[in-house]
Amino acid sequence: MLVIGWLTNETTPEDYTDVETVVMLLAVILNVLGALVPAVSHTLETMWYVGWFTVFLNGAAFYLIAYK
């Protein structure tokens, strides 16, 4: 979902600061790893603070993609 939004929102990489780009890339990478790597998926499920970090990171990335 984040990748599709990022590709279709008609912004260029120059529109984002370095920190915003890192936030979006971290969200995409963590989502892909959580879906494909069992150890990462288990960590997200068992360690609540890592799961909440992922939720906040996804929220920040969605905000940047949708409203920036």
MOPAC internal coordinates of N, CA, C and O (Angstrom, degrees):
PM7 1SCF
backbone

  N    0.0000 0     0.00 0     0.00 0    0    0    0
  C    1.4451 1     0.00 0     0.00 0    1    0    0
  C    1.5287 1   110.43 1     0.00 0    2    1    0
  O    1.2310 1   120.66 1   134.60 1    3    2    1
  N    1.3406 1   116.35 1   -45.40 1    3    2    1
  C    1.4592 1   118.93 1  -179.60 1    5    3    2
  C    1.5220 1   111.87 1   -64.22 1    6    5    3
  O    1.2310 1   120.38 1   140.72 1    7    6    5
  N    1.3170 1   116.87 1   -39.28 1    7    6    5
  C    1.4660 1   120.37 1  -179.14 1    9    7    6
  C    1.5207 1   110.73 1   -66.73 1   10    9    7
  O    1.2310 1   120.07 1   137.42 1   11   10    9
  N    1.3245 1   117.46 1   -42.58 1   11   10    9
  C    1.4659 1   120.89 1   179.20 1   13   11   10
  C    1.5259 1   110.36 1   -62.83 1   14   13   11
  O    1.2310 1   120.50 1   136.08 1   15   14   13
  N    1.3296 1   116.64 1   -43.92 1   15   14   13
  C    1.4553 1   119.94 1   177.28 1   17   15   14
  C    1.5140 1   112.54 1   -62.91 1   18   17   15
  O    1.2310 1   120.95 1   140.37 1   19   18   17
  N    1.3254 1   115.78 1   -39.63 1   19   18   17
  C    1.4512 1   120.69 1  -179.55 1   21   19   18
  C    1.5282 1   110.63 1   -65.99 1   22   21   19
  O    1.2310 1   120.37 1   139.74 1   23   22   21
  N    1.3137 1   116.90 1   -40.26 1   23   22   21
  C    1.4630 1   120.39 1  -177.52 1   25   23   22
  C    1.5251 1   113.20 1   -75.54 1   26   25   23
  O    1.2310 1   119.77 1   155.23 1   27   26   25
  N    1.3185 1   118.04 1   -24.77 1   27   26   25
  C    1.4611 1   120.52 1  -174.06 1   29   27   26
  C    1.5262 1   114.51 1  -106.64 1   30   29   27
  O    1.2310 1   119.27 1  -174.73 1   31   30   29
  N    1.3245 1   118.99 1     5.27 1   31   30   29
  C    1.4612 1   118.34 1  -176.95 1   33   31   30
  C    1.5247 1   113.42 1   -91.14 1   34   33   31
  O    1.2310 1   119.91 1  -173.61 1   35   34   33
  N    1.3404 1   117.78 1     6.39 1   35   34   33
  C    1.4585 1   124.07 1   172.76 1   37   35   34
  C    1.5231 1   114.15 1    60.66 1   38   37   35
  O    1.2310 1   119.78 1  -150.99 1   39   38   37
  N    1.3190 1   118.03 1    29.01 1   39   38   37
  C    1.4527 1   120.54 1   172.74 1   41   39   38
  C    1.5174 1   108.50 1  -106.45 1   42   41   39
  O    1.2310 1   121.29 1   -23.50 1   43   42   41
  N    1.2942 1   115.13 1   156.50 1   43   42   41
  C    1.4607 1   120.46 1   179.12 1   45   43   42
  C    1.5245 1   108.66 1  -104.35 1   46   45   43
  O    1.2310 1   119.92 1   -17.50 1   47   46   45
  N    1.3221 1   117.76 1   162.50 1   47   46   45
  C    1.4698 1   119.64 1   178.11 1   49   47   46
  C    1.5267 1   113.14 1   -59.19 1   50   49   47
  O    1.2310 1   119.89 1   155.22 1   51   50   49
  N    1.3126 1   117.81 1   -24.78 1   51   50   49
  C    1.4610 1   120.47 1   178.98 1   53   51   50
  C    1.5289 1   112.21 1   -71.06 1   54   53   51
  O    1.2310 1   119.81 1   163.47 1   55   54   53
  N    1.3324 1   117.97 1   -16.53 1   55   54   53
  C    1.4614 1   121.37 1   179.79 1   57   55   54
  C    1.5226 1   112.64 1   -76.02 1   58   57   55
  O    1.2310 1   120.05 1   163.75 1   59   58   57
  N    1.3294 1   117.50 1   -16.25 1   59   58   57
  C    1.4616 1   122.02 1  -177.89 1   61   59   58
  C    1.5227 1   110.40 1  -106.98 1   62   61   59
  O    1.2310 1   120.96 1   -34.54 1   63   62   61
  N    1.3346 1   115.78 1   145.46 1   63   62   61
  C    1.4610 1   119.45 1   173.29 1   65   63   62
  C    1.5254 1   108.60 1   -75.86 1   66   65   63
  O    1.2310 1   120.89 1    -8.15 1   67   66   65
  N    1.3147 1   115.91 1   171.85 1   67   66   65
  C    1.4637 1   119.95 1   179.87 1   69   67   66
  C    1.5251 1   111.62 1   -62.36 1   70   69   67
  O    1.2310 1   120.23 1   139.73 1   71   70   69
  N    1.3212 1   117.17 1   -40.27 1   71   70   69
  C    1.4655 1   120.76 1  -179.14 1   73   71   70
  C    1.5258 1   110.59 1   -66.66 1   74   73   71
  O    1.2310 1   120.30 1   138.22 1   75   74   73
  N    1.3147 1   117.04 1   -41.78 1   75   74   73
  C    1.4645 1   119.92 1   178.46 1   77   75   74
  C    1.5246 1   111.53 1   -63.53 1   78   77   75
  O    1.2310 1   120.49 1   140.66 1   79   78   77
  N    1.3166 1   116.67 1   -39.34 1   79   78   77
  C    1.4660 1   120.30 1   177.78 1   81   79   78
  C    1.5157 1   111.00 1   -64.35 1   82   81   79
  O    1.2310 1   120.16 1   138.19 1   83   82   81
  N    1.3210 1   117.30 1   -41.81 1   83   82   81
  C    1.4688 1   120.98 1   178.69 1   85   83   82
  C    1.5216 1   110.68 1   -63.97 1   86   85   83
  O    1.2310 1   119.77 1   138.70 1   87   86   85
  N    1.3239 1   118.04 1   -41.30 1   87   86   85
  C    1.4682 1   121.00 1   178.87 1   89   87   86
  C    1.5223 1   110.60 1   -60.78 1   90   89   87
  O    1.2310 1   120.24 1   134.81 1   91   90   89
  N    1.3196 1   117.15 1   -45.19 1   91   90   89
  C    1.4661 1   119.52 1  -179.39 1   93   91   90
  C    1.5243 1   111.77 1   -68.07 1   94   93   91
  O    1.2310 1   120.00 1   139.48 1   95   94   93
  N    1.3185 1   117.60 1   -40.52 1   95   94   93
  C    1.4606 1   120.06 1   178.64 1   97   95   94
  C    1.5255 1   111.51 1   -65.97 1   98   97   95
  O    1.2310 1   120.12 1   139.43 1   99   98   97
  N    1.3377 1   117.37 1   -40.57 1   99   98   97
  C    1.4659 1   120.09 1   177.09 1  101   99   98
  C    1.5207 1   111.45 1   -61.74 1  102  101   99
  O    1.2310 1   120.53 1   138.83 1  103  102  101
  N    1.3194 1   116.58 1   -41.17 1  103  102  101
  C    1.4634 1   119.66 1   178.94 1  105  103  102
  C    1.5207 1   110.99 1   -62.40 1  106  105  103
  O    1.2310 1   120.31 1   135.03 1  107  106  105
  N    1.3133 1   117.02 1   -44.97 1  107  106  105
  C    1.4667 1   120.35 1  -179.77 1  109  107  106
  C    1.5223 1   110.62 1   -65.39 1  110  109  107
  O    1.2310 1   120.23 1   133.85 1  111  110  109
  N    1.3252 1   117.16 1   -46.15 1  111  110  109
  C    1.4651 1   120.62 1  -178.75 1  113  111  110
  C    1.5186 1   111.25 1   -63.66 1  114  113  111
  O    1.2310 1   120.03 1   136.06 1  115  114  113
  N    1.3345 1   117.54 1   -43.94 1  115  114  113
  C    1.4644 1   120.06 1  -179.33 1  117  115  114
  C    1.5237 1   111.59 1   -66.60 1  118  117  115
  O    1.2310 1   119.96 1   143.81 1  119  118  117
  N    1.3247 1   117.67 1   -36.19 1  119  118  117
  C    1.4659 1   120.18 1   176.76 1  121  119  118
  C    1.5226 1   111.55 1   -66.28 1  122  121  119
  O    1.2310 1   120.39 1   137.64 1  123  122  121
  N    1.3207 1   116.85 1   -42.36 1  123  122  121
  C    1.4700 1   120.03 1   179.24 1  125  123  122
  C    1.5249 1   110.38 1   -66.27 1  126  125  123
  O    1.2310 1   120.31 1   134.98 1  127  126  125
  N    1.3228 1   117.02 1   -45.02 1  127  126  125
  C    1.4647 1   119.54 1   178.48 1  129  127  126
  C    1.5244 1   111.62 1   -63.59 1  130  129  127
  O    1.2310 1   120.29 1   140.55 1  131  130  129
  N    1.3216 1   117.04 1   -39.45 1  131  130  129
  C    1.4601 1   120.37 1   178.13 1  133  131  130
  C    1.5119 1   112.92 1   -64.05 1  134  133  131
  O    1.2310 1   120.54 1   150.11 1  135  134  133
  N    1.3170 1   116.58 1   -29.89 1  135  134  133
  C    1.4639 1   120.32 1   179.71 1  137  135  134
  C    1.5223 1   112.61 1   -83.97 1  138  137  135
  O    1.2310 1   119.83 1   149.76 1  139  138  137
  N    1.3231 1   117.94 1   -30.24 1  139  138  137
  C    1.4595 1   120.41 1  -171.86 1  141  139  138
  C    1.5269 1   115.10 1  -106.45 1  142  141  139
  O    1.2310 1   119.66 1   155.09 1  143  142  141
  N    1.3231 1   118.26 1   -24.91 1  143  142  141
  C    1.4643 1   121.06 1  -175.65 1  145  143  142
  C    1.5272 1   108.69 1  -107.03 1  146  145  143
  O    1.2310 1   119.77 1   -63.37 1  147  146  145
  N    1.3211 1   118.05 1   116.63 1  147  146  145
  C    1.4687 1   120.61 1  -177.78 1  149  147  146
  C    1.5301 1   113.83 1   -59.73 1  150  149  147
  O    1.2310 1   119.43 1   144.13 1  151  150  149
  N    1.3178 1   118.69 1   -35.87 1  151  150  149
  C    1.4632 1   120.49 1  -179.89 1  153  151  150
  C    1.5281 1   111.35 1   -65.43 1  154  153  151
  O    1.2310 1   120.24 1   140.43 1  155  154  153
  N    1.3103 1   117.15 1   -39.57 1  155  154  153
  C    1.4666 1   120.72 1   178.39 1  157  155  154
  C    1.5239 1   109.69 1   -69.31 1  158  157  155
  O    1.2310 1   120.21 1   138.60 1  159  158  157
  N    1.3063 1   117.20 1   -41.40 1  159  158  157
  C    1.4590 1   121.17 1   177.96 1  161  159  158
  C    1.5254 1   110.90 1   -61.04 1  162  161  159
  O    1.2310 1   120.46 1   136.88 1  163  162  161
  N    1.3188 1   116.73 1   -43.12 1  163  162  161
  C    1.4688 1   120.86 1   178.77 1  165  163  162
  C    1.5300 1   110.75 1   -64.51 1  166  165  163
  O    1.2310 1   120.33 1   139.92 1  167  166  165
  N    1.3222 1   116.97 1   -40.08 1  167  166  165
  C    1.4618 1   121.15 1   178.23 1  169  167  166
  C    1.5195 1   110.90 1   -63.29 1  170  169  167
  O    1.2310 1   120.15 1   136.97 1  171  170  169
  N    1.3194 1   117.31 1   -43.03 1  171  170  169
  C    1.4664 1   120.61 1   179.26 1  173  171  170
  C    1.5225 1   111.65 1   -64.12 1  174  173  171
  O    1.2310 1   120.28 1   147.11 1  175  174  173
  N    1.3351 1   117.08 1   -32.89 1  175  174  173
  C    1.4606 1   120.75 1  -178.74 1  177  175  174
  C    1.5215 1   112.50 1   -79.62 1  178  177  175
  O    1.2310 1   119.80 1   144.87 1  179  178  177
  N    1.3256 1   117.98 1   -35.13 1  179  178  177
  C    1.4630 1   120.04 1  -172.56 1  181  179  178
  C    1.5212 1   113.79 1   -94.72 1  182  181  179
  O    1.2310 1   119.54 1   150.00 1  183  182  181
  N    1.3047 1   118.49 1   -30.00 1  183  182  181
  C    1.4673 1   121.29 1   179.82 1  185  183  182
  C    1.5202 1   108.20 1  -101.07 1  186  185  183
  O    1.2310 1   120.76 1   -76.22 1  187  186  185
  N    1.3268 1   116.16 1   103.78 1  187  186  185
  C    1.4526 1   121.02 1  -171.77 1  189  187  186
  C    1.5221 1   112.47 1   -60.80 1  190  189  187
  O    1.2310 1   119.90 1   144.50 1  191  190  189
  N    1.3247 1   117.80 1   -35.50 1  191  190  189
  C    1.4617 1   119.77 1  -177.16 1  193  191  190
  C    1.5296 1   111.68 1   -70.04 1  194  193  191
  O    1.2310 1   119.71 1   149.09 1  195  194  193
  N    1.3157 1   118.16 1   -30.91 1  195  194  193
  C    1.4673 1   120.49 1   175.62 1  197  195  194
  C    1.5309 1   109.49 1   -70.91 1  198  197  195
  O    1.2310 1   120.63 1   140.82 1  199  198  197
  N    1.3232 1   116.40 1   -39.18 1  199  198  197
  C    1.4610 1   120.33 1   176.71 1  201  199  198
  C    1.5180 1   112.23 1   -63.59 1  202  201  199
  O    1.2310 1   120.65 1   136.88 1  203  202  201
  N    1.3331 1   116.36 1   -43.12 1  203  202  201
  C    1.4565 1   119.28 1   178.37 1  205  203  202
  C    1.5197 1   111.65 1   -67.31 1  206  205  203
  O    1.2310 1   120.24 1   143.82 1  207  206  205
  N    1.3389 1   117.15 1   -36.18 1  207  206  205
  C    1.4605 1   120.15 1   175.37 1  209  207  206
  C    1.5248 1   110.23 1   -59.25 1  210  209  207
  O    1.2310 1   120.77 1   139.43 1  211  210  209
  N    1.3211 1   116.13 1   -40.57 1  211  210  209
  C    1.4607 1   120.76 1   178.61 1  213  211  210
  C    1.5239 1   110.96 1   -64.75 1  214  213  211
  O    1.2310 1   120.27 1   139.79 1  215  214  213
  N    1.3203 1   117.08 1   -40.21 1  215  214  213
  C    1.4645 1   120.91 1   178.47 1  217  215  214
  C    1.5285 1   110.36 1   -62.38 1  218  217  215
  O    1.2310 1   120.23 1   132.90 1  219  218  217
  N    1.3276 1   117.16 1   -47.10 1  219  218  217
  C    1.4615 1   120.43 1   179.69 1  221  219  218
  C    1.5335 1   111.60 1   -66.63 1  222  221  219
  O    1.2310 1   120.54 1   141.52 1  223  222  221
  N    1.3248 1   116.57 1   -38.48 1  223  222  221
  C    1.4612 1   120.35 1   178.18 1  225  223  222
  C    1.5234 1   111.07 1   -64.16 1  226  225  223
  O    1.2310 1   120.26 1   138.03 1  227  226  225
  N    1.3272 1   117.12 1   -41.97 1  227  226  225
  C    1.4651 1   120.73 1   176.99 1  229  227  226
  C    1.5252 1   111.06 1   -65.25 1  230  229  227
  O    1.2310 1   120.36 1   141.40 1  231  230  229
  N    1.3214 1   116.93 1   -38.60 1  231  230  229
  C    1.4611 1   120.24 1   177.30 1  233  231  230
  C    1.5188 1   112.01 1   -63.33 1  234  233  231
  O    1.2310 1   120.76 1   137.61 1  235  234  233
  N    1.3238 1   116.15 1   -42.39 1  235  234  233
  C    1.4641 1   120.21 1   178.43 1  237  235  234
  C    1.5240 1   110.89 1   -65.43 1  238  237  235
  O    1.2310 1   120.45 1   137.92 1  239  238  237
  N    1.3180 1   116.75 1   -42.08 1  239  238  237
  C    1.4678 1   119.92 1   179.24 1  241  239  238
  C    1.5220 1   110.75 1   -65.67 1  242  241  239
  O    1.2310 1   120.03 1   138.50 1  243  242  241
  N    1.3301 1   117.55 1   -41.50 1  243  242  241
  C    1.4625 1   120.18 1   178.34 1  245  243  242
  C    1.5261 1   110.54 1   -62.96 1  246  245  243
  O    1.2310 1   120.14 1   137.60 1  247  246  245
  N    1.3232 1   117.34 1   -42.40 1  247  246  245
  C    1.4612 1   120.55 1   178.36 1  249  247  246
  C    1.5280 1   110.80 1   -59.70 1  250  249  247
  O    1.2310 1   120.66 1   134.60 1  251  250  249
  N    1.3261 1   116.34 1   -45.40 1  251  250  249
  C    1.4648 1   119.52 1  -179.68 1  253  251  250
  C    1.5172 1   111.70 1   -63.41 1  254  253  251
  O    1.2310 1   120.66 1   138.37 1  255  254  253
  N    1.3276 1   116.35 1   -41.63 1  255  254  253
  C    1.4621 1   119.68 1  -178.68 1  257  255  254
  C    1.5259 1   111.02 1   -69.89 1  258  257  255
  O    1.2310 1   120.23 1   137.77 1  259  258  257
  N    1.3226 1   117.16 1   -42.23 1  259  258  257
  C    1.4615 1   120.61 1  -173.72 1  261  259  258
  C    1.5257 1   113.45 1   -80.14 1  262  261  259
  O    1.2310 1   119.76 1   143.43 1  263  262  261
  N    1.3292 1   118.05 1   -36.57 1  263  262  261
  C    1.4563 1   119.64 1  -169.43 1  265  263  262
  C    1.5175 1   115.05 1  -118.22 1  266  265  263
  O    1.2310 1   119.33 1   176.57 1  267  266  265
  N    1.2967 1   118.88 1    -3.43 1  267  266  265
  C    1.4659 1   120.19 1  -178.48 1  269  267  266
  C    1.5022 1   109.75 1   -84.46 1  270  269  267
  O    1.2310 1   120.10 1   180.00 1  271  270  269

